[in-house]
């Protein structure tokens, strides 16, 4: 049987999954290469999460994504010696104005994606590095790109633009939105679980180290908290979220900061880490007695509530709220804080269900149903790769 490989390349990591190729791919294993460029390790797990193996990469392989992929293939080969990779699916953060569906990669498309690096400077280069490594490793395989921006490409103009001269909109300065692969999966899972909710007005909160929210009507994205870049909207682990552009001008003129320094500040030194002065990890902050950690958590939850109100207005009402992502799926205290005092919006949590991370955590009879749905971006990529490879 043919197999497909899913790759999700980050700045210093490479998530992967091996699947039987078919109309509905079946996962055989999944794993992670962490700390590429340093003391890198590869961990292989069974589909249910049981750890199968962990080992350090050699210094030669730890240096870049090509070396990491070589080690991944060796690790997979030890467990699945008969695996034959006929398709590789890739997560690509930015698809620009034109890529609204998964595509089979060509040299021309790859050149287009290179052009989007200025739109996503901390994500796109690593996505493309993973693609190049896979092209070298599997020159005969079908290579499929799936875009985080694609899910939002149908936004109405008012949710797609900025109040700048029209020429900037035409040249690509738009509200693209991100985390689209996650929203795609969660929307499909909601359709199976609660078709009436899915058909209505839904806000999905993808809360993790990267965080955003999306308003959907009938399963289609109407508005997103993220805009031109993955900086906008909610505060994140190390990213600032919504920021008055005048602050950037101030940093340039009063602080003498150049573009590289501002980029480093907004992407890597802000968010929960910058506000708390302690950590970007919500688990650490929730366990901390540092008052700045508590303030960072309060601001995080406040911004979620504020975005929720705005998205409910964009949807002209609200029928369901869905929490997903590492924080959204596991941090009952954050969900409780977000939903406190939102009875005016029809939200009322059941404390016991929330503490148990139940699939539905709202009270019986509440006007708005609140769901917890684990996301699975890799599953979306696997389905797309199988379909385009003729699975």
C-alpha positions in Angstrom: 0.0 0.0 0.0 1.1 3.5 -0.7 1.8 5.9 2.2 1.8 9.6 2.7 3.8 11.8 4.9 2.6 15.0 6.5 5.1 17.7 7.4 4.5 20.8 9.5 7.8 22.7 9.7 8.3 25.5 12.3 11.3 27.7 12.9 13.1 25.1 15.0 10.8 22.1 14.8 9.3 19.6 12.4 6.0 17.8 13.2 5.3 14.8 11.1 2.8 12.0 10.6 2.8 8.8 8.5 -0.5 7.6 7.0 -1.9 4.8 4.9 -2.9 6.6 1.7 -6.7 6.4 1.0 -9.8 8.5 0.8 -9.7 8.7 4.6 -6.0 8.3 5.5 -5.3 6.2 8.5 -2.5 7.4 10.8 0.3 4.9 11.5 2.5 7.1 13.7 3.3 10.8 14.4 6.2 12.6 15.9 8.3 15.7 16.4 11.8 16.9 15.8 12.5 19.6 18.4 15.3 22.2 18.7 16.5 22.0 15.1 19.8 24.0 15.0 20.7 23.0 18.5 20.5 19.9 20.6 17.8 18.4 18.5 15.7 15.3 19.4 13.2 13.2 17.5 10.3 11.6 19.2 8.0 9.0 17.5 4.6 8.2 18.9 1.7 5.9 18.2 -1.5 7.5 16.9 -2.9 7.4 20.4 0.1 9.2 21.9 2.2 6.3 23.3 5.9 7.2 22.9 7.6 4.7 20.7 11.1 6.1 20.7 13.1 9.3 21.5 16.7 10.0 20.5 19.1 12.8 19.9 20.0 13.8 16.3 23.6 13.7 15.3 25.3 17.2 15.0 25.3 17.0 11.2 21.6 16.3 11.1 20.5 18.7 13.8 21.7 21.7 11.9 18.8 22.1 9.5 15.4 20.8 8.3 16.9 18.6 5.6 19.0 16.8 8.2 15.9 16.6 10.5 13.8 15.0 7.7 16.6 12.5 7.0 16.5 11.4 10.6 12.7 11.3 10.5 12.8 8.9 7.6 15.3 6.7 9.3 13.2 6.6 12.4 10.0 5.8 10.5 11.9 3.2 8.4 13.0 1.3 11.6 9.3 0.9 12.6 7.7 0.7 9.2 10.3 -0.8 6.8 7.7 -1.4 4.1 6.5 2.3 4.0 6.5 3.7 0.5 6.0 7.5 0.4 4.0 8.5 -2.7 2.7 11.8 -1.4 3.9 14.5 1.0 1.5 17.1 2.5 2.9 20.4 3.8 1.5 23.1 6.0 2.3 26.5 4.4 1.3 29.5 6.5 0.8 32.1 3.7 -1.0 31.5 0.4 -1.4 35.1 -0.6 -4.4 36.4 -2.5 -4.7 33.5 -5.0 -4.2 30.2 -3.2 -7.5 29.3 -1.6 -7.3 25.5 -2.0 -4.6 22.9 -1.5 -2.3 22.6 -4.6 0.2 20.2 -6.1 3.5 22.0 -5.9 5.4 23.0 -9.0 8.5 25.1 -9.4 6.4 28.0 -10.4 4.1 27.7 -7.3 7.2 27.4 -5.1 8.5 30.6 -6.6 5.2 32.3 -5.8 5.4 31.1 -2.2 8.9 32.5 -1.9 7.4 35.9 -2.7 5.1 35.7 0.4 8.1 35.5 2.8 7.8 39.3 3.6 4.2 38.7 4.6 5.1 35.9 7.1 8.9 36.3 7.8 9.0 34.0 10.8 6.9 31.2 9.4 7.1 31.0 5.6 10.9 30.4 5.3 10.7 27.3 7.5 7.6 25.9 5.7 9.5 26.2 2.4 12.6 24.7 4.0 10.5 21.6 4.8 9.2 21.5 1.2 12.7 21.6 -0.2 13.9 18.9 2.1 11.0 16.7 1.0 11.5 17.4 -2.7 15.1 16.2 -2.3 14.1 13.1 -0.3 11.1 12.2 -2.5 11.6 13.5 -6.0 8.9 11.2 -7.4 6.3 11.9 -4.8 3.3 14.2 -5.2 4.0 17.3 -3.0 0.9 19.1 -1.8 0.8 22.5 -0.1 -2.1 23.4 2.3 -2.4 27.0 3.3 -3.4 28.5 6.7 -4.8 31.5 5.0 -7.0 29.6 2.5 -9.9 29.1 4.9 -10.5 32.9 5.1 -10.3 33.8 1.5 -14.1 34.2 1.2 -14.3 37.1 3.6 -16.6 40.0 2.7 -14.6 43.2 1.7 -15.2 44.9 5.0 -13.5 42.1 6.8 -10.7 41.8 4.2 -9.4 45.3 4.0 -7.7 48.1 5.9 -8.5 51.8 5.6 -5.5 52.5 3.4 -5.3 53.8 -0.2 -6.9 51.3 -2.5 -3.5 50.5 -4.2 -2.3 48.7 -1.1 -5.3 46.4 -1.1 -4.8 45.6 -4.7 -1.1 44.8 -4.1 -1.9 42.3 -1.3 -2.1 44.3 1.9 -5.2 42.6 3.2 -6.6 40.8 6.3 -5.6 37.2 5.5 -6.3 35.5 8.8 -4.4 32.4 9.8 -4.8 29.0 11.7 -7.1 28.1 8.8 -6.2 24.4 8.8 -7.2 24.2 12.5 -10.5 26.0 11.8 -11.2 23.7 8.9 -10.8 20.6 11.0 -12.8 21.9 14.0 -15.6 23.1 11.8 -15.9 19.7 10.2 -15.8 18.0 13.7 -18.6 20.4 14.8 -20.7 19.5 11.8 -20.5 15.8 12.8 -21.1 16.5 16.5 -23.8 19.2 16.3 -25.0 19.9 12.8 -27.5 22.5 13.9 -24.7 24.5 15.7 -22.5 24.2 12.6 -25.2 25.6 10.4 -25.5 28.7 12.6 -23.3 31.4 13.9 -20.2 30.0 15.5 -17.0 31.5 17.0 -14.0 29.2 17.3 -11.2 30.2 19.7 -7.9 28.6 18.7 -5.9 29.2 21.9 -2.3 28.1 22.1 1.2 29.6 21.9 -0.3 31.1 18.8 -3.8 32.3 19.3 -6.7 33.6 17.2 -10.4 33.5 16.8 -12.7 33.1 13.8 -16.4 33.8 13.2 -18.2 31.3 11.0 -21.7 31.2 9.5 -22.7 27.9 8.0 -19.1 26.6 8.4 -17.7 29.5 6.3 -15.2 32.0 7.7 -16.8 35.5 8.0 -14.2 37.3 10.1 -10.9 36.6 11.9 -9.0 38.2 14.7 -5.8 38.0 12.8 -5.1 40.3 9.9 -2.2 40.9 7.5 0.3 39.0 9.6 0.2 36.4 12.4 0.8 39.3 14.9 -2.7 40.8 15.0 -5.6 40.1 17.4 -5.1 38.2 20.6 -1.9 38.3 22.7 0.1 35.1 22.3 2.9 33.3 23.9 5.6 35.7 22.6 3.6 37.8 20.1 2.0 41.2 21.0 -1.4 40.8 19.3 -3.4 44.0 18.5 -1.2 47.0 18.7 -1.7 50.7 17.9 0.5 51.3 14.8 1.5 54.6 16.5 3.5 52.5 19.0 5.7 51.2 16.1 6.3 54.8 14.9 7.2 55.7 18.5 9.7 52.8 18.8 11.3 53.9 15.5 11.6 57.6 16.4 11.9 57.8 20.1 13.7 54.5 20.7 15.7 54.4 17.5 14.7 50.8 16.8 15.1 49.4 13.2 12.8 46.9 11.5 14.8 43.9 12.8 14.6 45.1 16.4 10.9 45.8 16.1 10.3 42.4 14.5 12.1 40.7 17.3 10.2 42.6 20.0 6.8 42.0 18.6 7.3 38.4 17.5 9.6 37.0 20.2 9.6 39.2 23.3 6.0 40.3 23.8 2.7 38.6 24.6 2.5 36.5 27.7 6.3 36.4 28.0 6.7 40.1 27.8 3.9 41.0 30.1 4.7 38.4 32.8 8.4 38.7 32.6 8.4 35.0 33.4 7.2 32.6 30.7 5.3 32.2 27.5 3.7 29.0 28.7 0.2 29.3 30.1 0.8 26.3 32.4 3.7 28.0 34.1 1.8 31.3 34.5 -1.3 29.6 36.0 1.0 27.9 38.6 2.9 31.1 39.4 2.4 33.5 42.3 4.0 36.3 40.4 1.4 39.2 40.2 2.6 40.0 36.7 1.8 36.5 35.6 -1.8 37.0 36.9 -2.0 40.3 35.0 -0.8 38.7 31.8 -3.5 36.0 32.2 -6.2 38.6 32.9 -5.2 40.6 29.7 -5.2 37.4 27.6 -8.8 36.5 28.8 -10.0 40.1 28.4 -8.8 40.3 24.8 -10.6 37.0 24.1 -13.9 38.4 25.5 -13.4 41.6 23.5 -12.8 39.7 20.3 -15.8 37.4 21.0 -18.1 40.4 21.3 -16.8 41.8 18.0 -17.2 38.6 16.2 -20.7 38.1 17.6 -21.5 41.5 16.1 -20.0 40.5 12.8 -22.1 37.4 12.8 -25.3 39.2 14.0 -25.6 36.8 16.9 -24.1 33.7 18.4 -25.2 30.1 18.5 -22.1 28.3 19.6 -18.6 28.9 20.9 -15.8 26.4 20.4 -12.5 26.2 22.3 -9.6 24.4 20.7 -5.7 24.5 20.7 -3.5 23.5 23.6 -4.9 26.1 26.0 -8.4 26.0 24.7 -8.6 22.2 25.0 -6.9 21.8 28.4 -7.1 25.0 30.5 -10.5 25.0 32.3 -9.5 28.0 34.4 -8.9 30.1 31.2 -12.2 29.0 29.7 -14.0 29.9 32.9 -12.4 33.3 33.1 -13.2 34.0 29.4 -16.9 33.0 29.9 -17.5 34.7 33.2 -20.2 37.3 33.2 -21.2 36.6 29.5 -24.8 35.7 30.4 -25.9 38.7 28.3 -24.5 36.9 25.3 -26.2 33.6 26.2 -23.1 31.9 27.6 -23.3 29.9 30.9 -20.7 27.3 31.8 -21.3 24.1 33.8 -18.4 24.2 36.3 -18.1 20.4 36.6 -18.2 19.8 32.8 -15.6 22.6 32.4 -13.3 21.1 35.0 -13.5 17.7 33.3 -12.7 19.1 29.8 -16.0 17.6 28.6 -17.0 17.9 25.0 -19.8 20.3 25.9 -19.1 22.5 28.9 -22.2 24.8 28.8 -25.2 24.4 31.0 -28.2 22.5 29.7 -30.6 25.0 28.2 -28.1 27.8 27.7 -28.8 29.8 24.6 -25.2 29.4 23.4 -23.6 25.9 23.4 -20.0 25.9 24.4 -17.9 23.0 22.9 -14.3 21.8 23.5 -13.0 20.2 20.3 -9.3 19.0 19.9 -7.9 20.3 16.7 -6.0 18.2 14.2 -4.3 20.2 11.4 -2.3 17.3 10.2 -5.5 15.3 9.5 -6.7 18.1 7.2 -3.3 18.1 5.3 -3.4 14.3 5.0 -6.9 14.3 3.5 -5.9 17.0 1.0 -2.7 15.2 0.0 -4.5 11.9 -0.4 -7.2 13.5 -2.6 -4.7 15.3 -4.9 -2.5 12.2 -5.1 -5.4 10.2 -6.3 -6.0 8.4 -3.0 
